[in-house]
């Protein structure tokens, strides 16, 4: 708990420490409309495994191997072959924007059947398709796994990490250009975090920088979109204009937010979180009930019997309430310092923050994850 409190205070100090400039580059705040990644998927075979591939009950791997051999001029009955050194895998990749034919991208191969390990295998030529069904890349190469399996099963078997998923670094070659849209007359700026204030500030900064004729070029359409008309000075040079846009400094406005993870006891707060005037009392009540069994032994030569007599004791212990009084205009930093001073744990702070929000004293959004 002490370590968690120290980490929490360190995060808070970093968030609340004064900086020379609070401005953020436009590049970190927005994404360009039409300039996006595309997901690719394909089905393939990994061969060369050391008897850790699919078993006989995985039928589609045997059928895939039969079809592959048939295209190479060999006719084999899929029910008469054993494919312990072969595994059927799903291959996925991300096609970056403006990827050109000949460039290479990483791919991930994941076992589909009951293969135990892809270590040491080689992915055979696999076509990767987009959502439109078109082939954009082909993948092939050795599979690198982040885990392994040692032993021969049973109690002597040891598995490290996840050996049924591997990567092929630079294993796919792009065959078709990525379907990206090049801005020609209009640039759409899509905010990562929708905010009306930030959207308006972006439009204002763009107009101040590039509207030399007085005609506004940028317009805040809503909290998540700003449209910018490419000025005549940059006609035919949209790349240079976008580069100049990305370097603009914007004072982004972010809502006050407190994020709580109750499973780990982690609390992250922004330095702009305010607390209304409030008094906090937090204490613990411990109630303990114990039952002890005593043996009642009669005297010698008496008519009594030996019996077990239960003795019940009830004890209650209540700690003194720990008080925190916050005045008007108090910041979350002052609240945390006060709570840490009275020995509050992260669990205590989580409970106090939730009660502050319920009382309307916490001027911030409370997100529990």
Rosetta blueprint (number, residue, H / E / L):
1 X L
2 X H
3 X H
4 X H
5 X H
6 X H
7 X H
8 X H
9 X H
10 X H
11 X H
12 X H
13 X H
14 X H
15 X H
16 X H
17 X L
18 X L
19 X L
20 X L
21 X L
22 X L
23 X L
24 X E
25 X E
26 X H
27 X H
28 X H
29 X H
30 X E
31 X E
32 X E
33 X L
34 X L
35 X L
36 X L
37 X L
38 X E
39 X E
40 X E
41 X E
42 X E
43 X E
44 X E
45 X E
46 X E
47 X E
48 X L
49 X L
50 X L
51 X L
52 X L
53 X L
54 X L
55 X L
56 X L
57 X L
58 X L
59 X H
60 X H
61 X H
62 X H
63 X H
64 X H
65 X H
66 X H
67 X H
68 X H
69 X H
70 X H
71 X H
72 X L
73 X L
74 X L
75 X L
76 X L
77 X L
78 X H
79 X H
80 X H
81 X L
82 X L
83 X L
84 X L
85 X L
86 X E
87 X E
88 X E
89 X E
90 X E
91 X E
92 X E
93 X E
94 X E
95 X E
96 X L
97 X L
98 X L
99 X L
100 X L
101 X L
102 X L
103 X L
104 X E
105 X E
106 X E
107 X E
108 X E
109 X E
110 X E
111 X E
112 X L
113 X L
114 X L
115 X L
116 X L
117 X L
118 X L
119 X L
120 X L
121 X L
122 X E
123 X E
124 X E
125 X E
126 X E
127 X E
128 X E
129 X E
130 X L
131 X L
132 X L
133 X L
134 X L
135 X E
136 X E
137 X E
138 X E
139 X E
140 X E
141 X E
142 X E
143 X L
144 X E
145 X E
146 X L
147 X L
148 X E
149 X E
150 X E
151 X L
152 X L
153 X L
154 X H
155 X H
156 X H
157 X L
158 X E
159 X E
160 X E
161 X L
162 X L
163 X L
164 X L
165 X E
166 X E
167 X E
168 X E
169 X E
170 X E
171 X E
172 X E
173 X E
174 X E
175 X L
176 X L
177 X L
178 X L
179 X L
180 X L
181 X L
182 X L
183 X L
184 X L
185 X L
186 X E
187 X E
188 X E
189 X E
190 X E
191 X E
192 X L
193 X L
194 X L
195 X L
196 X H
197 X H
198 X H
199 X H
200 X H
201 X H
202 X H
203 X H
204 X H
205 X H
206 X H
207 X H
208 X H
209 X H
210 X H
211 X L
212 X L
213 X L
214 X L
215 X L
216 X L
217 X L
218 X E
219 X E
220 X E
221 X E
222 X E
223 X L
224 X L
225 X E
226 X E
227 X E
228 X E
229 X E
230 X L
231 X L
232 X H
233 X H
234 X H
235 X L
236 X L
237 X L
238 X H
239 X H
240 X H
241 X H
242 X H
243 X H
244 X H
245 X H
246 X H
247 X L
248 X L
249 X E
250 X E
251 X L
252 X L
253 X L
254 X L
255 X L
256 X L
257 X E
258 X E
259 X E
260 X E
261 X E
262 X L
263 X L
264 X L
265 X L
266 X E
267 X E
268 X E
269 X E
270 X L
271 X L
272 X L
273 X L
274 X E
275 X E
276 X L
277 X L
278 X E
279 X E
280 X E
281 X E
282 X E
283 X L
284 X L
285 X E
286 X E
287 X E
288 X E
289 X E
290 X E
291 X E
292 X E
293 X E
294 X E
295 X E
296 X E
297 X L
298 X L
299 X L
300 X L
301 X L
302 X L
303 X L
304 X L
305 X L
306 X L
307 X E
308 X E
309 X E
310 X E
311 X E
312 X E
313 X E
314 X E
315 X E
316 X E
317 X E
318 X E
319 X L
320 X L
321 X L
322 X E
323 X E
324 X E
325 X E
326 X E
327 X L
328 X L
329 X L
330 X E
331 X E
332 X H
333 X H
334 X H
335 X H
336 X H
337 X H
338 X H
339 X H
340 X H
341 X H
342 X L
343 X L
344 X L
345 X L
346 X H
347 X H
348 X H
349 X H
350 X H
351 X H
352 X H
353 X H
354 X H
355 X H
356 X H
357 X H
358 X H
359 X L
360 X L
361 X L
362 X E
363 X E
364 X L
365 X E
366 X E
367 X E
368 X E
369 X L
